[in-house]
Structures are given as structure tokens and as C-alpha cells.
Amino acid sequence: MDTNTNPSARSPLIRMLLGVLTGVSVGVLIVAVAGHIDWFMLSGSHLLQKLNEAKKILTAWDLFALPALSMLVLGIHEVGHVLAGMSQGMRFLMLIVGPFGWHASASGTQFNWNTRVEFMGGLAATAPTKKGDALRRQLLVMTAGGPITSLLLAVFGVVLASLADGRLTVYSMYTAVLSFGISLVTLIPNRTGGFMSDGMQIIELLRGGNAALERSVIMQIFSQTLNGVRPRDWDSAAIDQLSALYSEDPKRYASVALYLLSRAMDLDHQEEVALYRSQLENDIDQFSSGFKQPVHVELAVCAWLAGDADAVRRHLDNAKGGIVEESRRLLAQAALAKLEGRDQDCERDRLLAIKALPKSADAGEAKLTEDQLAMLK
């Protein structure tokens, strides 16, 4: 399940920053092209003299370079998170930059198009490989990797702008300003739209306490399932700790409930399935957009196991988009077709789900999915 890829996710605040900075830069370029800024007043700076010279060759077509530069700056920030995590021995999980997305799977890294607006701002995740204080260190380095990389890119942009001429000077300065802004804003502690900024995550990890414990336990299960351990075989001690958690963070709370639900389904513990289904249905409104969808898919599967076709249909209607394993979505669709007597549709979606299994990012859950698909024959 991808609901616990908490290490780095761009919030609406970051997207707003991108819009503001892009708008300001566009405005500056437009005015510069129109010749309404007297750059001569700023000629005391060597760099500004270069910008003054550059305006003579800029045209309105240069505005089309801004989206590509913005995407590059954003991508480098996210790659900074990934590389910092991997430098500490963490495993690559996911990288989303604008419409482009990559995620790890049992058959290797898979590319997919991102169509979710809320993730256009970028998302990166790496899986931990350690426990306790070593895990905290991994997470700290990975989280700080994004802002530090953006800051380094800003410095590089200023240096390049000083050495270059013409358009490259303007483009480099735009890159530097935008990258510095992203570094600054991501370090401001805040929580927006269900996401924590990099700064808030760093503070939380440094404080330790319950938040660090929650991450540690969730990541232990996360690491096991990514390594192909199916839910019923997860470490019992970690499950006991997981069962005792009640996180105030909506995303971690969802992760805990979904993991426990998966284990209950894999062990065929009907009473526990009903319990976690009820909890998630009662609390689903507190989950952020993009992470509600996988919860709805799992609730649709629960409703199928309970024989409730109306509930399956309702949850599938609310599960469009988001970060959802395609095999789980197809399982729920096939289950609904089975309950409604549409045998051909059921078999079609079942076979499509089987085909999608090798691309699953969660190898452990894929084994549960495979067994549940066999129940639809």
C-alpha cells in the first residue's frame, strides 16, 4: 500500500509557491522584454549588467521555457530526497515530478503517467532498511536531502548566471530564485492538505517520542511487505506494536488501519476485518485527497467479502484516481461484477488484475491479491 509513503510529498503550499514565483518571473521577463524596466539603475552589479544585456535578445517565446525550467527545479528537489535516502541504504520506492512518475515493483522500476493534480507538485519516497536510531537517521538524511539539494542548485544557478551570457544568464537566475524559494518554503514547519513539510518532518524526527515510534513500527511492516512477505507472515512483535498505536496523524493512522486490515483478510479473521472496515469508514473523511482512494478500494474489497454489492459500488465510485495499486482496483471491479452476475466482466477484470500483479509496488500484498483473485474463478 502506498498510503504510508510519508517521507516527502509536496503540499498545496508548495504548489502555490511555484505559481507565485513563476508568475513573478514571467512578469519580470515580460516587462524586461517590453523595455519598461530601467536596468541601467542597477548597473552597479556585474550580474545585473548581464541581465540588462540579455533583455535585448529576449522575446515572448522565452516565456515557454519557464514551465520546463520549473519542472527541472522541482524534479531536482525530489531526486535530492531519493538520492539522500539511497545514500543511507534506503530502497527506491517512488518518484513523481509533474506528469511523470516512477515506482518500484517486483519486476523493476516502472514508469507511469501521473494524472493527479494534487501530486503534480512532486512526491518522493524511499523504503528504510534499519530500525531504531539508525532508522531515524535514515529518515532525517532523506528528508533533508530535498531542501539541501535545492539550496545547492540555487547557488549553482547564481554562479552559472554570473559566468554565462544572454538567455542562459536569465534562465540560470530564474532557476536559482525558484530553487531557493522551494528550499526555503519546504523548511518552514507546516501541515497542509494532509502533508507535512520537510521542515515539520525534520522537527518531528528530532523530537522523537510517539511520532518517531509510529514511523519506526510502520516502516518495519512497510519494509517487510515490500520485500515480498505477505500480511499473515509479518513479524508478530511488530504487529503487536502496530495494534497498540493510535496515531493522531491521519496518514499514519490510515497506514496502521490498512495494514491491520490486510493481515486480518489474509488470516481470514472476519471479526477483525469487520472491525477495521468500520473504523476506516467512520474516519475516511479525515484522509487527504489522493490517499482516500486506496482506503476506498480496500473498503470495496471488504464489502465484497461481506456480499454487499451496493457498498462495493459506492466505494469504487469514490476510488477514482489517487495512489492505488492497479491490481487491487481491478480486484474490486471484478468482485463487483461477480456479485452482480456479470461473469464475463468479472473474468476480464480478474485476468487484467493478474497481468498487473508483477507491476505491483507492494510485493507482499500482491500475494494476498493473487489469492483473492483465485476466489473469483
C-alpha positions in Angstrom: 0.0 0.0 0.0 1.3 3.4 -0.8 -0.6 5.4 1.9 2.4 5.4 4.1 4.9 7.0 1.7 5.2 9.9 4.1 8.9 10.8 3.6 8.3 13.6 1.1 5.1 14.9 -0.5 4.7 18.4 -1.9 1.8 20.2 -0.3 -0.6 22.7 -1.8 1.5 25.4 -0.2 4.5 24.3 -2.4 2.3 24.4 -5.5 1.2 27.9 -4.5 4.8 29.0 -4.2 5.6 27.6 -7.6 2.7 29.5 -9.1 3.7 32.8 -7.3 7.4 32.5 -8.2 6.6 31.5 -11.8 4.1 34.4 -12.1 6.7 36.9 -10.7 9.4 35.6 -13.1 7.0 35.7 -16.0 6.1 39.3 -15.1 9.7 40.3 -14.9 10.5 38.7 -18.2 7.5 40.3 -19.9 8.4 43.8 -18.6 12.0 43.3 -19.4 11.1 42.3 -23.0 8.9 45.3 -23.3 11.7 47.5 -22.1 9.8 49.0 -19.1 12.5 48.3 -16.5 15.4 50.6 -16.4 18.1 48.1 -15.8 20.7 50.9 -16.1 19.7 51.9 -12.5 21.1 48.5 -11.3 24.2 48.5 -13.5 26.5 48.6 -10.4 26.1 44.8 -10.2 28.0 42.7 -12.8 25.3 40.1 -12.8 22.6 42.7 -13.3 24.6 44.2 -16.1 24.4 40.8 -17.8 20.7 40.7 -17.3 20.4 44.1 -18.8 22.3 42.9 -21.8 20.2 39.7 -22.0 16.9 41.7 -22.3 18.0 42.8 -25.7 17.7 39.3 -27.1 14.7 38.0 -25.2 11.4 37.6 -26.9 8.0 36.4 -25.9 8.9 32.9 -26.9 11.3 32.7 -24.0 8.3 32.5 -21.7 7.7 29.0 -22.9 11.0 27.9 -21.3 9.6 28.7 -17.8 7.4 25.6 -17.4 10.4 23.3 -18.4 12.7 25.1 -16.0 10.2 24.9 -13.2 9.8 21.1 -13.8 13.6 20.7 -13.8 13.9 22.6 -10.5 11.1 20.6 -8.9 12.5 17.3 -10.2 16.0 18.0 -8.8 14.4 18.7 -5.4 12.6 15.3 -5.4 15.6 13.5 -6.8 17.6 15.0 -3.9 15.3 13.2 -1.4 15.7 9.9 -3.3 19.5 10.1 -3.6 19.9 11.2 0.1 17.8 8.2 1.2 19.6 5.8 -1.0 22.9 7.1 0.3 21.8 5.8 3.7 20.9 2.3 2.3 17.2 3.0 1.7 15.5 1.5 -1.3 13.9 3.5 -4.0 10.1 3.4 -3.9 8.5 6.3 -5.8 9.3 9.5 -7.7 6.6 11.8 -9.2 7.5 15.0 -10.9 4.6 16.8 -12.7 3.0 14.3 -15.1 5.9 11.8 -14.8 6.0 9.0 -12.3 8.3 6.1 -11.5 7.7 3.4 -8.8 9.5 0.2 -7.7 7.9 -3.1 -8.4 8.7 -6.8 -8.3 9.7 -6.6 -12.0 11.8 -3.5 -11.6 11.2 0.2 -11.8 8.1 1.1 -13.7 7.2 4.3 -15.5 3.6 5.7 -15.3 1.9 8.9 -16.2 0.7 10.9 -13.2 -2.8 12.5 -13.8 -3.5 13.6 -10.3 -3.3 17.4 -9.9 -2.5 17.1 -6.2 0.7 15.2 -7.0 1.9 17.5 -9.8 3.9 19.4 -7.2 6.1 16.3 -6.7 6.4 13.3 -4.4 9.3 11.1 -3.5 9.6 8.0 -1.2 12.3 5.6 -0.2 12.0 2.5 2.0 14.0 2.2 5.2 16.2 -0.8 5.9 17.1 -0.2 9.6 15.4 0.2 13.0 15.5 2.5 16.0 18.0 5.3 16.0 19.5 4.1 12.7 16.0 4.4 11.1 15.6 7.9 12.4 19.0 8.9 10.9 18.0 7.4 7.6 14.7 9.4 7.6 16.4 12.6 8.7 19.0 12.5 5.9 16.4 11.6 3.3 14.0 14.3 4.4 16.8 17.0 4.5 18.1 15.9 1.1 15.4 17.8 -0.8 15.9 21.3 0.7 19.7 20.9 0.7 19.8 19.9 -3.0 17.5 22.8 -3.9 19.8 25.2 -2.0 22.9 23.8 -3.8 21.0 24.2 -7.1 20.3 27.9 -6.2 24.0 28.5 -5.6 24.9 26.8 -8.8 22.3 28.9 -10.7 23.8 32.1 -9.4 27.3 31.1 -10.3 26.3 29.9 -13.8 24.4 33.2 -14.3 27.5 35.2 -13.4 29.6 33.2 -15.9 27.2 32.9 -18.7 25.7 35.4 -21.2 22.4 36.0 -22.9 19.5 33.7 -22.4 21.5 31.3 -20.2 22.1 34.1 -17.7 18.3 34.8 -17.4 17.4 31.1 -17.3 20.0 30.4 -14.6 18.8 33.2 -12.4 15.2 32.1 -12.8 16.4 28.6 -11.7 18.3 30.0 -8.8 15.4 32.1 -7.5 12.8 29.3 -7.8 15.1 26.7 -6.3 16.0 28.9 -3.3 12.3 29.6 -2.8 11.4 25.9 -2.8 14.3 25.2 -0.3 13.1 27.9 2.0 9.4 27.1 2.0 9.8 23.3 2.4 11.9 24.0 5.5 9.1 26.0 7.1 7.2 23.7 9.5 3.6 23.3 8.4 1.0 20.8 7.6 -1.3 21.4 4.5 -3.7 19.1 2.9 -2.7 16.1 5.0 1.0 16.6 4.1 3.8 17.6 6.4 6.5 19.9 5.0 10.1 18.7 5.1 10.8 21.1 8.0 8.0 19.7 10.1 9.1 16.2 9.4 12.7 17.0 10.5 11.5 18.6 13.7 9.2 15.6 14.4 12.0 13.2 13.9 14.4 15.2 16.1 11.9 15.3 18.9 11.5 11.6 18.9 8.7 10.4 21.1 5.5 8.8 19.8 5.9 10.2 16.2 9.3 8.6 15.8 8.0 5.3 17.3 5.0 5.3 15.0 7.2 5.8 11.9 9.6 3.1 13.2 6.9 0.4 13.6 5.1 1.3 10.3 8.3 1.3 8.4 9.2 -2.2 9.8 6.0 -3.6 8.3 6.4 -1.4 5.2 9.9 -2.9 4.6 8.7 -6.5 5.1 5.8 -6.2 2.7 8.0 -4.5 0.0 10.4 -7.5 0.4 7.5 -9.9 -0.5 6.4 -11.0 3.0 2.7 -11.5 2.8 0.5 -9.9 5.5 -0.2 -13.1 7.5 3.6 -13.7 7.9 4.6 -10.2 9.1 6.7 -10.1 12.2 4.3 -10.7 15.2 6.2 -8.4 17.5 5.8 -5.5 15.1 2.1 -6.4 14.6 1.6 -6.2 18.4 3.2 -2.7 18.4 1.2 -1.7 15.4 -2.1 -2.8 17.1 -1.3 -0.7 20.1 -0.8 2.5 18.0 -3.4 5.2 17.5 -1.7 8.0 15.6 -3.0 11.5 15.5 -1.5 11.9 12.1 -4.3 10.9 9.6 -1.9 9.4 7.1 -0.1 7.2 9.6 -3.4 6.3 11.2 -4.6 5.1 7.8 -1.5 3.1 7.3 -1.9 1.3 10.6 -5.5 0.5 9.9 -4.9 -0.7 6.3 -2.0 -2.9 7.4 -4.1 -4.5 10.2 -7.0 -4.9 7.7 -4.7 -6.6 5.2 -3.4 -9.0 7.8 -7.0 -9.8 9.0 -8.1 -10.6 5.4 -5.0 -12.8 4.8 -5.7 -14.7 8.0 -9.5 -14.8 7.2 -10.3 -13.2 10.6 -13.8 -12.0 9.8 -14.4 -10.2 13.0 -11.2 -8.2 12.7 -12.0 -7.4 9.1 -15.4 -6.0 10.1 -13.8 -4.0 12.9 -11.1 -2.3 10.8 -13.7 -1.8 8.0 -15.9 0.1 10.4 -13.0 2.2 11.7 -11.9 3.2 8.2 -15.5 4.0 7.1 -16.0 6.2 10.1 -12.8 8.1 9.7 -12.2 8.3 6.0 -13.1 12.0 5.7 -10.0 12.9 7.6 -7.7 11.4 5.0 -6.3 13.7 2.3 -7.2 13.6 -1.4 -5.0 11.1 -3.1 -4.8 8.8 -0.1 -8.6 8.4 0.4 -8.7 6.3 -2.8 -6.7 3.3 -1.6 -8.8 3.3 1.5 -12.0 3.2 -0.6 -10.6 0.3 -2.7 -9.8 -1.7 0.4 -13.3 -1.0 1.8 -14.8 -2.1 -1.6 -12.9 -5.4 -1.2 -14.2 -5.8 2.4 -17.7 -5.1 1.1 -17.3 -7.9 -1.5 -16.2 -10.3 1.2 -19.4 -9.3 3.1 -21.5 -9.7 0.0 -22.6 -6.1 -0.1 -22.7 -5.1 -3.8 -24.1 -1.6 -3.1 -21.2 -0.8 -0.8 -18.7 -2.1 -3.3 -20.1 0.1 -6.0 -20.2 3.2 -3.7 -16.6 2.8 -2.6 -15.4 2.2 -6.2 -17.1 5.4 -7.3 -15.0 7.2 -4.7 -11.8 5.4 -5.5 -11.1 7.1 -8.9 -7.5 8.4 -9.1 -5.1 8.5 -6.2 -2.2 6.2 -5.4 -3.8 2.8 -5.8 -2.3 -0.5 -6.8 -4.0 -1.3 -10.2 -4.3 -5.0 -9.3 -6.3 -4.0 -6.1 -8.6 -1.7 -8.1 -9.2 -4.4 -10.7 -9.8 -7.0 -8.0 -12.6 -4.8 -6.5 -14.1 -4.2 -10.0 -14.1 -8.0 -10.7 -15.6 -8.6 -7.3 -18.5 -6.2 -8.0 -19.1 -7.8 -11.4 -19.2 -11.2 -9.7 -21.8 -10.0 -7.1 -23.9 -8.6 -9.9 -23.8 -11.7 -12.0 -21.7 -10.2 -14.8 -19.4 -13.2 -15.2 -17.7 -12.0 -18.4 -16.8 -8.6 -16.9 -15.6 -10.4 -13.8 -13.3 -12.7 -15.7 -12.0 -9.8 -17.9 -11.0 -7.7 -14.8 -9.7 -10.7 -13.0 -7.3 -11.5 -15.8 -6.3 -7.9 -16.1 -5.5 -7.9 -12.4 -3.4 -11.0 -12.7 -1.5 -9.3 -15.5 -0.9 -6.2 -13.3 0.4 -8.2 -10.3 4.1 -8.1 -11.5 3.9 -4.3 -11.6 2.7 -4.0 -8.0 5.0 -1.9 -5.8 3.8 -3.9 -2.7 5.1 -7.5 -3.3 3.7 -8.8 -0.1 0.2 -7.5 -0.7 0.4 -8.8 -4.2 0.4 -12.4 -2.8 -2.9 -11.6 -0.9 -4.3 -10.1 -4.1 -3.4 -13.3 -6.0 -5.3 -15.5 -3.6 -8.3 -13.2 -3.6 -8.4 -13.2 -7.4 -8.4 -17.0 -7.2 -11.6 -16.8 -5.2 -13.4 -15.2 -8.2 -12.9 -18.1 -10.5 
